[in-house]
Amino acid sequence: MLGQRRVSTYLDRGQEYYVIMEGNKEDYRSPQSIENLYVRSKRSGLLIPLDNLLTFEEGATSSTLNRYNRMRSITITANLADGYTLGEALTFLNQVVEEEVSDTIAVDYRGES
């Protein structure tokens, strides 16, 4: 239902065509569509809606995951506000990291910093 699968081929006027099975995209466009899919129980032989077996939790993630030193990474770019030095800004950043972020986070600098 959720993917495509080549199941056969057929010939028409000397041309060979693939027969590909797939579900209608409208039937599985949203997470709520899982209620339209069923699996057969090995115990009873009955069809069970997948939404009885699964729970969903929505989340957001990046379309790409950058890495630095084999760790997932993000780059923060900023400009200094008037009256602050680069040293003060970096001290503030380190303080925030120390107070708010777990020990599994590493901070590294590039550019002028």
N, C-alpha and C positions, 0 to 999 in steps of 0.2 A: 504493500500500500504506500509506503513512504519513499520508496526508491523505484528504480527501473530495473527490469531484468529481461534479458533476451531469452525467449523460450523456444523459438523456432525460426524458420525462414520459409518463404514461399517464392515461387517463380511466376512471373507474369511477363509474357512476350520476350522471354530471354533474359530478363533482369531478375536478379535475386534481391529480395527485400527481407529485412529482419522483422520479426514479430516481437515487439517489446511490450511487456505488461507493466502498467503503472496505474496508480490510483488517480482520481480527479484531484487536482490541487485544491479546489474549494473544500474538499472533504478533510484536509489535514493542514489547513492554513494557520490555525490557532491552536494553542495548547488544549483548549476545551474540546477539540476535535478527537482527542484520544478516546472519548466515550463511544466513538463510532468503530473502534477496533476491538476485536475479540480474540481470545486465545482459548484453546480447548484444554480443559482440566484433565490431567492424567488419571485422577482418582474417579471422577464422576462421568467424564466424557462430555460434560456440558460446556457450552461456550460461556466464557466469563468476560465482561467488559474490562478492558485494560485499566480504566480509571478506578476500578475496585482494587487494583494491585499496586498502583503508582500514586505518588504524590509529587506535586510540582512546586518549585520555588523559583520565582523569576529573579534574575540578577543581570547585572551589566558587566561587560568586559570590553577590553580593547580589541579592535580588529586585528592588531598585530601586537606581539609581545617582544619588546626590545630587551636585549640582554647586555650586561656589563659584568665582566669577571664571572661568567656562568650563572649570574643571578638575574632575575627579572628586574628591569630598570625603567625609571621614568626620568625625564629631564625637566628640571624646573628652570625657567628663564625669568629673570627679573631685572628691573632697573632700580637704582638707589633713589630713595626719596631725598628731597633737599635737606641738607643738614646732617646726613648720615654718611659714615665712611664704609668702605668695603669690609673692613675688619669688624665694625659694629654689626653689620648685617650678617656676617658669617657667624659671629658669636651668638646672635639671636637665633639663627637657624640651628646651630648645634644645641642650644638650650631647649628649643622646641622638640627636637628629635630626642634628646635625653629624657624629657618629661613625658612626652606623649606617645612615643613609638616603642615597639617591643625590641628586644635584643637581636631579633633576626633581621633587622634592617641595617644596612650599611650605607654610609654617606661618603661620596667622593666628589671631587671638584674638578672642573676644567675651565679653560679660558683664563680670565684675569684672576679668578678666585683660586 
